[in-house]
Amino acid sequence: MIPPLIIIPVVLILLILSLSFVTVPQGSIGVVTVFGKYRRIMGPGLNMKIPLIETIYKRISFQNRSVELEFQAITIDQANVYFKAMLLYSVLNQDEKTIMNVAYKFIDERNFMSALIRTIEGSIRGFVAIKKQAEVLGLRKDITEHVKDQIDKILEEWGYHLQDLQLNDITFDEAIMLSMSRVVASNNLKAAAENEGQALLITKTKSAEADGNATRIAATAEKEAAQLRGQGVALFRQEVAKGMSEAAKEMEQANLDTSVILFSMWTEAIKNFAEYGKGNVIFLDGSSDGMQRTMKEMMAMSSLMDGKRVPAPGKQ
């Protein structure tokens, strides 16, 4: 049996050894104090300390931390703006001075968070207070940059660094939101009306251009057709006159009366009337007096044409 005088010292030694080792989690640093006064810092892993003298006052995490904010601000034109934001921050570095600031600037984490939130709210409210309600929605990035510029300096004094600030939601009072919706709707209707007007104008313009081109093409075609008809009539008359002239010359050489030509033309004309009339009624004077009158008129016309005929070269 082991004597008690040996057991007691062994137990005390084992107890002292167990109290001499302490573990600090990864991503954290332990702040060691001696009788309440700061002594040193411990890194992650297994560390040794003086039992019953050194104690771990606080474990400080270097991991990123986030907090959600909801607050209200008022613009220069007295419009209420409601913000929902997400703040991401962490300990600035592992320097001893930074660790002391994080450990001793605030009495606890709750007081630090209260100061951080109120500082950010005050910075945003001060920025929004000089802006108009219509400008706030377009200044999301400017608000974020303004807050980060101001808060970073303050957080460095506290031993922290602002990683990111996101304004997730910016809203207004219900009446303002309703009026903004109406403004957007009216602008959309105006843009739609302008687009429809432009489309209608283009359609009408193209239609007018097409009608004008069609009219121009039709007029050009009619002009060309009229010219061709005139040329055809002129050629027909020229050929008729040439034929009559040659027939008259042959009649003169045969010592025959040229009125026979006129009579033949008259009978051919009546034949054509009857053949191609297609049911149309044509009234002709078939009496002998009428025929004689017609013959006289045709002979008079023939005499007139003979008087205007130009003599051939070499014949005077």
Buried (B, 14 or more C-beta within 10 A) or exposed (E): EEEEEEEEEEEEEEEEEEBBEBEBEEEBBBBBBBEEEBBBBBEBEEBEBEBEEBBBBBBBBBEEBEEEBEBEBEBEEEBEBEBBBEBBBBBBEEEEEBBBBBBEBBEEEEEBBEBBBEBBBBBBBEBBEEBEBEBBEEBBEEBBEBBBEBBEEBBBEBBBBBEEBBBEEBBBEEEBEEEBEEEEEEEEEEEEEEEEEEEEEEEEEEEEEEEEEEEEEEEEEEEEEEEEEEEEEEEEEEEEEEEBEEBBEEBEEEEEEBBEBBBEBBEEEEEEEEEEEEEEEEEEEEEEEEBEEBBEEBBEEBEEEEEEEEEEEEEE
